[in-house]
Amino acid sequence: MKKYLLIIALLFVVIGTPCAHATATTFTYFFQIVDTTSGNVNGASASGQTGTSQTVDAFDTGTLAFATAGSGFFTPTFTCDFVCSGGTPTAPNVMFPSPTTIIETWDGFTATIPLSSPDAPGDVYTFQNFANSASATPEPATWIYAITAVFLGLLLTKLRIN
């Protein structure tokens, strides 16, 4: 009987070892740019694979300013209030007057955010970016432990019968 218990313990350790490769977590991204001068709230949301943070949720806030780049184009510059957990957002030059769009990249994901009329490059802007993980699929280790528990239960039942 001790021999069987040793074999069962070894099987549990070998089969029940967590898998080192977790499934990719899907993140939902929310981007919001607020023109505090006009009061317009501009935003976008989407789902996709994370680029920078990969396993953690991120929430960043800060300010956005536009510098003249010439010929009606303006260079956006994002400044985080604190540490940018998803990295400092970036965007290519934006053409004004509004309505226009800004193509923001943050945490490895890109969103096109409309800027409504009368938003202007000299207005005061704030931004909020949020990445929320929501994975309905358990990690592989969870499945391995469940299968191991069933296997162990069947094996113990077989030993009790004999």
Steps between C-alpha positions, in 0.01 A plus 500: 500500500786741578640434151169609344479814712856596397411453133184709546698778671757503218227510234335793676830695510590427136154543346390778734798729436367834372558571134755777450326634187184689582246592236507854368272733692255707299479862609222751444639848439324828572647823367358838596615849409313790662521854366454692825468826308202395283374226735509233228561144616659298220560129536541156352511145628611170352623153592831349405821343618715709727843607390690653789345399830403150380371370834382800700220751477609857435343839569673820397387863511664822398499797269522536124639804322545582132802682357500656153657272239410720200243500216205445736666203673564483873722262699325340800701455821364285784618559858397252772387623840707229668687200361352375172434134582409431138778723364471861386239525223615612154323630191600631157433861402137610499341738249271774633235653478271240654314278451811288461646181645800411710656155462629417847729207583520389861592172671562343158151575367390770256164677493358771277332763718280767342552858615172688471437853386593760641807322650810704419875444539530778760235351729583324828468121475511213747516131419407176673605159373389177657591138420287240673568129476200274483587141420219245527734209422683354801876475485634162375628421851139512625399238243800282585415503872135416426598206278752385761237511775258288293777254409611475864142443616449219249831341596418508872157353429665216303739431789215488754307252285801266469 
